Every structure is written in C-alpha cells, then in structure tokens.
C-alpha cells in the first residue's frame, strides 16, 4: 500500500514522442528552412560584430554606458570590462556569444511584446498564457535542448531556439504588467479626446509602460546570456563552449577566464539596459512635476488676478 500502483499511469511520454514523430515527418521541411534562415541571420550578425575593430567596440560601449548611466566613471568601467574580455583572448568567442544573444533577444522582443499586449487587452488570453509562462519559467533549462535538438540538429540554431523559449517569459509578463498599470484616468481622458484603440496603445499605453517593458528586456537579455553555457552542450560555440571544454579537461584557469568573461558581458548589458529604463522613468517623473508646477503657477496667477 505504500508504493504507488503500477497500473495507474498516464502515458504522456508516449504521446509526446508520437507528436514529435508526426512533426518531424510532416513539417521537417519547414524546420529545415527555418534553420537555414536562422543560421544565415546568426552568421551575418556575428560577421558584423567581428568586422567592427575591437577598439571601436570598446570605445563605443564606454560612450553608450556614459550616455545611459550619466557618469563618465561608469562608461570607463564598462569599456575596461569589455577590454578585459579581449585581453583574456576570448574576443571572437564573445562576439559569437553576443550574436546568439542578440538574435535570441530580438526574436523574444518581437514575439513577447505583442503577446504581452494581448494579455493586457484580453483576460482570456492572460488566463491561457499565465500557466504556460509558469511552466516555461520553472521547467529545467536542459529540457529545452531536447526539442531544439530534434527539430534543428546540432549547432547555433537549436541553441538560439532553446534560448528564445527560456528567455521570453519576462518580456511577456512585464509588458502585460506595464500596460495594465497605466492609470485608468489617463485612458479615459485619451478616449474622451477621440483616441481609438491603436492610438491609445501607441501614444499612451506603450510610452507609459516603457520602463516596465525595458525591465522585461533587461531580464530577457540576462536569461539569454545565462543560457549560453547550456546551449554549448548541443554544439553552440562561443564562451559557453570554452566553459564546457574547461569542465571536461578540468582546466580551472580556462574555466575561470571564460566564466568571468560571461560575467563581464552580463554586467555591461545589465548596467546599460537598466540605465535606459531608469532614465525614461526619471524623465517621465520630471515631466509630470513640471506640468504640475506650471499648473500651480497658473492657478496662483488666476487667484491673484483682480476680479
């Protein structure tokens, strides 16, 4: 009685295997085409990153960080971190890793923001997507490698596919949250002035939800970068492959250099994207303060005017 009975069993694994077999038999041509297109995109992004001289990239990151964060010390620090990645001898590997992250984040944003908008607009869509997103965020990341490997084989394309699945939930959730947190009074006022649904979305909701969406983009980027080591298990090169090789060879020094390079890239991306989200929020708050101050002064002038 203490053991679970053997006759009670739901053959979910068998059904999943049958479904995957049907997909491969009937839609294999489609996934081959998607894999070829995805590979060409990844190669083009990587070649573009490698075409940029290293010193231009280092200076560009420093200037961008200075502009976003507003402190020249932060810009210098971010430039030094990127310089150290090259000094470790991992510049080509870092560009390979960044190409996968850039493509994965781009696809995640292109898919995630529209899905987040649908969740905010329709409660039924939210009720359907919420448990799916919960499962995607709690599922072990290694599980994503299995369907990616079956559909696309070995290489960068399945790693990018698995990265998109792993990293897309934050941008969907935070887009939904950002749009739902737009004040109802603002929406009512915009509607009263004749704004239709699309005007309301692009002129009111998305601008006000931008800080939340940028946080979602930040989290999606961090999760995509965290997936690079796992993606190396199915043939993705880059810094993740260097970490995997160091583990197999028990090479502590190589593992430390490759691992700290990933950390440096994560710090650079996190600081810059977070700074852009905060800058937008500060700008909106200062704008609201200026408007309220102007309204107060106008009210004082009106009250002081002679009857």
C-alpha positions in Angstrom: 0.0 0.0 0.0 3.0 2.3 0.5 4.1 2.1 -3.1 2.3 3.9 -5.9 0.3 1.3 -8.0 1.9 0.4 -11.4 -1.5 0.1 -13.1 -2.1 3.9 -12.6 -0.1 5.5 -15.3 -0.7 8.3 -17.8 1.4 7.6 -21.0 2.3 11.2 -21.6 5.8 10.4 -22.8 4.5 8.1 -25.5 2.1 10.8 -26.7 4.8 13.4 -26.8 7.1 11.0 -28.8 4.2 10.4 -31.3 3.6 14.1 -31.6 7.3 14.8 -32.2 7.4 12.0 -34.8 4.5 13.4 -36.6 6.0 16.9 -36.6 9.3 15.6 -38.0 7.6 13.5 -40.7 5.2 16.2 -41.9 6.9 19.5 -41.0 10.5 18.7 -41.2 10.9 20.7 -44.4 9.6 23.8 -42.6 12.1 23.5 -39.7 14.9 22.9 -42.2 14.0 26.1 -43.9 13.8 28.0 -40.6 17.1 26.5 -39.5 18.8 27.7 -42.8 17.4 31.2 -42.4 18.2 31.4 -38.8 21.8 30.3 -39.5 22.3 32.9 -42.1 21.0 35.6 -39.7 23.3 34.4 -36.9 26.3 34.3 -39.3 25.5 37.8 -40.6 25.3 39.2 -37.0 28.5 37.5 -36.0 30.4 38.8 -39.0 29.1 42.3 -38.4 30.3 42.2 -34.8 33.7 40.8 -35.8 34.0 43.4 -38.6 33.9 46.2 -36.1 37.5 46.8 -34.8 37.9 45.9 -31.2 38.9 49.3 -30.1 35.9 50.9 -31.8 33.7 48.4 -29.9 35.4 49.2 -26.6 35.1 52.9 -27.0 31.5 52.6 -28.3 30.4 50.6 -25.3 32.1 53.2 -23.0 30.4 56.1 -24.7 27.0 54.3 -24.7 27.3 53.5 -21.0 28.3 57.1 -20.2 25.3 58.3 -22.1 22.9 55.8 -20.5 24.2 55.9 -16.9 25.2 59.6 -16.9 28.6 59.0 -15.3 31.9 59.0 -17.1 33.3 56.6 -14.5 30.7 54.1 -15.3 31.5 54.4 -19.0 35.2 53.9 -18.4 34.4 50.9 -16.2 32.2 49.2 -18.9 34.9 49.9 -21.5 37.5 48.3 -19.3 35.3 45.2 -18.7 34.9 44.7 -22.4 38.6 45.3 -22.9 39.4 42.5 -20.4 37.3 40.0 -22.4 39.6 40.6 -25.3 42.7 40.6 -23.1 41.7 37.1 -22.0 41.9 36.0 -25.6 38.1 35.5 -26.0 37.1 38.3 -28.3 35.9 36.1 -31.2 34.2 33.8 -28.7 32.5 36.8 -27.1 31.2 38.0 -30.4 29.9 34.6 -31.2 28.1 34.5 -27.9 26.7 38.1 -28.4 25.4 37.1 -31.9 23.3 34.4 -30.3 22.1 36.6 -27.5 21.3 39.5 -29.9 19.3 37.3 -32.2 17.5 35.5 -29.4 16.6 38.7 -27.6 15.4 40.2 -30.9 13.1 37.3 -31.5 12.0 37.3 -27.9 11.1 41.0 -28.1 9.3 40.6 -31.5 7.2 37.8 -30.1 7.0 38.8 -26.4 5.7 42.4 -26.6 2.7 41.5 -28.9 1.8 38.6 -26.6 2.1 40.9 -23.6 -0.2 43.4 -25.3 -2.7 40.6 -26.0 -2.5 39.5 -22.3 -3.2 43.1 -21.2 -6.1 43.5 -23.6 -7.8 40.2 -23.1 -8.2 38.4 -19.7 -9.0 35.1 -21.5 -5.6 35.2 -23.3 -3.9 36.1 -19.9 -5.6 33.1 -18.3 -4.3 30.8 -21.0 -0.8 32.2 -21.2 -0.1 32.5 -17.5 0.2 28.8 -16.7 2.2 28.3 -19.9 4.6 31.0 -18.8 4.8 29.5 -15.3 5.8 26.2 -16.9 8.3 27.8 -19.2 10.0 29.6 -16.2 10.0 26.5 -13.9 11.0 23.9 -16.5 14.7 22.9 -16.2 16.6 24.7 -19.0 18.1 21.4 -20.1 14.7 20.2 -21.2 14.5 22.9 -23.9 17.6 21.3 -25.6 15.7 18.1 -26.5 13.1 19.5 -28.9 15.6 22.0 -30.2 18.0 19.2 -31.0 15.3 17.1 -32.6 14.0 19.9 -34.8 17.2 21.6 -35.9 20.1 19.2 -35.1 23.4 20.4 -33.7 24.7 24.0 -33.8 23.8 27.6 -33.1 20.3 27.4 -34.4 18.9 25.0 -31.9 20.8 26.8 -29.1 19.1 30.0 -30.2 15.7 28.4 -30.4 16.1 27.0 -26.8 17.4 30.4 -25.6 14.3 32.1 -27.0 12.0 29.7 -25.2 13.9 30.1 -22.0 14.2 33.8 -22.1 10.9 35.1 -23.5 8.6 34.9 -20.4 9.9 38.1 -18.6 9.3 40.4 -21.5 5.7 39.0 -22.0 4.9 39.3 -18.3 6.3 42.8 -17.8 4.7 44.1 -20.9 1.4 42.9 -19.6 2.0 44.4 -16.2 3.2 47.7 -17.6 0.1 48.2 -19.8 -2.3 47.1 -17.1 -0.7 49.6 -14.7 -1.4 52.6 -16.9 -3.8 54.8 -14.9 -7.4 54.4 -15.8 -7.8 58.2 -15.7 -5.3 58.6 -18.5 -7.0 56.1 -20.6 -10.4 57.7 -20.0 -9.1 61.1 -20.9 -7.5 59.8 -24.1 -10.7 58.1 -25.1 -12.6 61.2 -24.4 -10.4 63.2 -26.8 -11.2 60.7 -29.6 -8.3 58.2 -29.4 -9.1 54.8 -30.8 -7.6 51.5 -29.7 -4.4 51.8 -31.7 -3.8 55.5 -30.8 -4.3 54.5 -27.2 -1.8 51.7 -27.5 1.0 53.5 -29.4 0.5 57.1 -28.0 -0.5 56.3 -24.4 -0.1 52.8 -23.1 3.3 51.8 -24.6 5.1 55.1 -23.8 3.9 54.9 -20.1 4.6 51.2 -19.9 8.1 51.6 -21.4 10.0 51.4 -18.0 8.3 48.1 -17.2 9.0 46.8 -20.8 12.6 47.8 -20.5 13.0 45.9 -17.3 11.5 42.9 -19.1 14.0 43.3 -21.9 16.8 43.5 -19.3 15.7 40.3 -17.7 15.2 38.5 -21.0 18.7 39.5 -22.0 20.2 38.3 -18.7 18.4 34.9 -19.1 19.6 34.6 -22.7 23.1 35.2 -21.6 22.7 32.6 -18.8 21.7 30.1 -21.4 24.9 30.2 -23.5 26.7 27.7 -21.4 23.8 25.2 -21.6 23.5 25.8 -25.3 27.1 24.8 -25.8 26.0 21.2 -24.9 24.3 21.0 -28.4 27.1 22.4 -30.4 26.9 26.2 -29.9 30.3 27.7 -29.8 31.5 30.8 -28.0 32.2 31.4 -24.4 29.8 28.6 -23.3 31.8 26.1 -25.3 35.0 27.3 -23.6 33.5 26.7 -20.2 32.3 23.3 -21.2 35.7 22.3 -22.5 37.3 23.6 -19.3 35.0 21.4 -17.3 35.8 18.3 -19.5 39.5 19.0 -19.2 39.4 20.1 -15.5 41.2 23.2 -16.6 40.4 25.7 -13.8 42.2 28.6 -15.3 40.4 28.4 -18.7 37.1 27.9 -16.9 37.7 31.0 -14.8 38.6 33.2 -17.7 35.7 32.1 -19.9 33.3 32.3 -16.9 34.4 35.7 -15.9 34.1 36.9 -19.5 30.5 35.9 -19.4 30.1 37.8 -16.2 31.7 40.9 -17.7 29.3 40.8 -20.6 26.3 40.3 -18.3 27.4 43.3 -16.2 27.8 45.5 -19.3 24.4 44.6 -20.7 22.6 44.8 -17.4 24.0 48.2 -16.5 23.2 49.8 -19.8 19.7 48.4 -20.2 18.8 49.2 -16.6 20.1 52.7 -17.0 17.9 53.3 -20.1 14.8 52.1 -18.2 15.6 54.3 -15.2 16.4 57.3 -17.4 13.0 57.1 -19.1 11.2 56.8 -15.7 13.1 59.8 -14.3 12.2 61.8 -17.5 8.5 61.0 -17.1 8.5 61.9 -13.4 10.3 65.2 -14.1 7.8 65.9 -16.8 4.9 65.3 -14.5 6.4 67.6 -11.9 7.0 70.3 -14.4 3.4 70.1 -15.6 2.0 70.1 -12.0 4.3 73.1 -11.2 3.1 75.0 -14.3 -0.5 74.3 -13.4 0.1 75.5 -9.8 1.6 78.8 -11.0 -1.2 79.3 -13.4 -3.7 78.7 -10.6 -1.9 81.2 -8.4 -2.0 83.9 -11.1 -5.6 83.3 -11.6 -6.3 83.6 -7.9 -4.2 86.8 -7.6 -5.9 88.5 -10.6 -8.3 91.3 -9.7 -12.0 90.5 -10.0 
